[in-house]
Structures are given as C-alpha cells and as structure tokens.
Amino acid sequence: MSSHRTIAALDVGSFKICCFIAEARGPGKVRVTGMSHQASAGIRQGMVVDMDAAQQAISSAVHSAEQMAGSQVHEVVVSLTGGQPRSQVLRREMTIGGGAIKDMDVRRLLHDCRGSASLTDSMLIHAVPVGYSIDGSPLTPDPRGMHGQTLGVRMTVVSAAESAVRNLLTCVARCHLEARDLVVSPYAAGLAALVEDERDLGTTIVEMGAGTTSLAVFYEGAAIHTDVIPIGGRHVTNDISQGLHTRIDHAERLKTLYGNAIRSSNEDREMIDVVQIGEDPDATPQQVPRSHLNGIIAPRVEETLELVRQRLDKSGVSGLAGQRVVLTGGAAQLPGLRELAGQILDKQVRIGRPLRISGLAEATGGPAFATCAGLLMFAVDDRGEARSAQAHKPPANGSLFGRLGGWFRENF
C-alpha cells in the first residue's frame, strides 16, 4: 500500500449518514482530514426504502466532507446495518504433500473454503480467515513457509439479503461513487473501538443504532460471529412519542435531555415539559414526572438487551465471547445503559470510542462514530479477507468486487 493515499468511509444509518475522509500514512496510521454527518433520509432499519431521498442525503454528506478535506473522492468503504446479515464458521482442509506451504496453497484453500459457503438468496459480504492449522496443530495466523502434510483453515463468512445489498450499492453508485468494500457495522465498530487484547481474548461488541442493534464476537483477533436485531434507538423514541402523545422530534429531545435506562424513585418529584401533538406552539406544555419518561424507556432497552443475551446464548460461540462487552452506536450514549447492560448480560461493560485514529473532532470521537472510524481501519487493513471475482456485482458501474478480477488473474 502506498503512503499518504486518500481513503473515504460512508456510514449509512437510519438516523444519520456520516462520511469520513482520511489520509492513510502507512500501516495502521490514519488521519482524518474531512468529516460530515447529515440527518438520514430514505433509510429504515438499515435498508434503503426511498432511493431518491437516500441518494440526496448520501451526496450531501460526502460533498460536505469533501469540502472540508479539500479533495474529491471516488471510492468509499460502506457500512451495512440492515439486510439481516448472518454468519457461518467454515472449516476446510487440503493435502499439500509435506513441502513448504506457499502463497498459492493458502490462496487455493481460501478459495475452496469461501466457495463452500451456503448463500441462498444472499450475497457474501465477508470471508475472514480466523486461523490456519497444519496437520491438525493449533491455529496459526500465517502458515506460509511451514512444512506439513495437510493445511486447514477456519473461516468466518458473513452474508446478507441480496436485495438489500444491491439497493444500497445502487444508491451509492447513483451518487457517482464506487463502493470499494462493504462492511457490516458491528465488525467495523469492533475494528475501531476494541484494543488488541480484547480482540484476542474474546469480546462482544454491541452496536446500538437507531434502527437496529447488531453484535459481533471477536476472538483470536478475528470476528467469529455477527448478528442483528431489528430494534434500535428510534424504537425507544417512538415509544416515548406514543406514550406521552408528543411529536417524534420532541420525543427525541426528551430522551436526550432527561432519559435514563434505569428507573429511580426520586424522579417522581422532578417534572418535565411535554409539548402535546397538535397543541398551539404558544400553549402551556403539559408537565409529567421524569419517572414517567424513564418508565417508557427502560422496558424497551431491557427488551433489546435481553434479545442480545438470547442471541449470544444461541450463537454457539458464547463460550468464546469472554466476559467483556463494548457498547457503540448513538443509542449507547443513553445514561444508565452501561449499568443495565452489565446486569442483564452479566459481563463487564464499557462504552467504546474510536481508537488509533487522529484528526477526529471531539464531537465525532464518541461511540456514535465508531462504525465510520472502523471503516477507515478496514480500508487500511482488511485482515486477510478471501476475495473472489465471482462475487455478486451491483447493477451499476461502481462494483463492490469488480476490482477483484485482477486478483484471480494474477494468482490462478
């Protein structure tokens, strides 16, 4: 990779669309030079539901970041928050005959393992090798140069609904951008917010967005499981709007200013103003106890965290997930959420923020921007993903994997 190249990240969420433009100054060295975030439009639960509105919002976010950076971008690494992503752990082994393991042996094994993934009505997003084994030995990150009779690999494969992926890529292409890569949001958030020991020893990252709550389990330096729950911070806002009979924008404001995931008895005496739907702007707002607001918030947050716990229990990797949980995403900023998550998940919980990236402003250095920062980390190091020229392509010139044809021509 050449030094001082420009990279761009595009986080397409249900609440906001964020664009970071940065300079990659060598392995692991990223400095942000331009950033922008706009209110999302045309996106619901991480999926495009209005192509024109989403296109306009994406174009606006990218253009503002370009103006700040003083440069124009043509390629972006894009987040995927919807499309029901699911993961599989695949194992593959082949005979190499006792000689030294070569690059070609590794590439052929990765290609065979990747091709064995079950992709009914879905598109492959990630194919990440977790580790390699030689003659049944413990996993090693790089087997090249070693000797053995058989070479095996354990690989995490992540796929998502083809229609959702194609709609997102089409929308990006209509903005005259090429989607260089697509990264599921909890994977990206983990690359930005986890320290090396957390990725190695076992940690679950929970990305709490507006439309979805997604999770990824990291172990031995790689993501070994991903999942998504179609509930997010916007559902809490909707509950407040319905429960207090107020507008969505005012419900969001109440949640931000007064909300807490843990109910407290002393909140009964604290009153907050609630503007009723349809009331004259000059009318005196209704006053309700703050405990009433948090009595609406807490059950929805508890439900979400219970679903996270259930998904982890059913994943088959809960034993590798360790005792640490890192919360990211805009909804993770809700007061009391960390403490409640620790109680329900029975793990040590912290709030994750972007690490190892310079140039971020204080306003964009919080958990809401971990995914966008992680997309930049992925652009610098894709962690050995197995590529294929046979991957699906979006119905536009900006192909997600179009550049990968050359990779196979070079190596096979």
Secondary structure, DSSP 8 states (H G I E B T S, - for coil): --TTEEEEEEEE-SSEEEEEEEEE-STT-EEEEEEEEEE--SEETTEES-HHHHHHHHHHHHHHHHHHHTS--SEEEEEE--S--EEEEEEEEEE-TTSB--HHHHHHHHHHHHHT---TTEEEEEEEEEEEEETT---BS--TT-B-SEEEEEEEEEEEEHHHHHHHHHHHHHTT-EEEEEEEHHHHHHHHH--HHHHHH-EEEEEE-SS-EEEEEEETTEEEEEEEES--HHHHHHHHHHHHTB-HHHHHHHHHHH--SS--GGGGG-EEEE-BTT--TTS--EEEEHHHHHHHHHHHHHHHHHHHHHHHHHHS-TTTSTTEEEEESGGGGSTTHHHHHHHHHTSEEEE----SEES--GGGSSGGGHHHHHHHHHHH--TT----TTS---SSSS-SSGGGHHHHHHH-
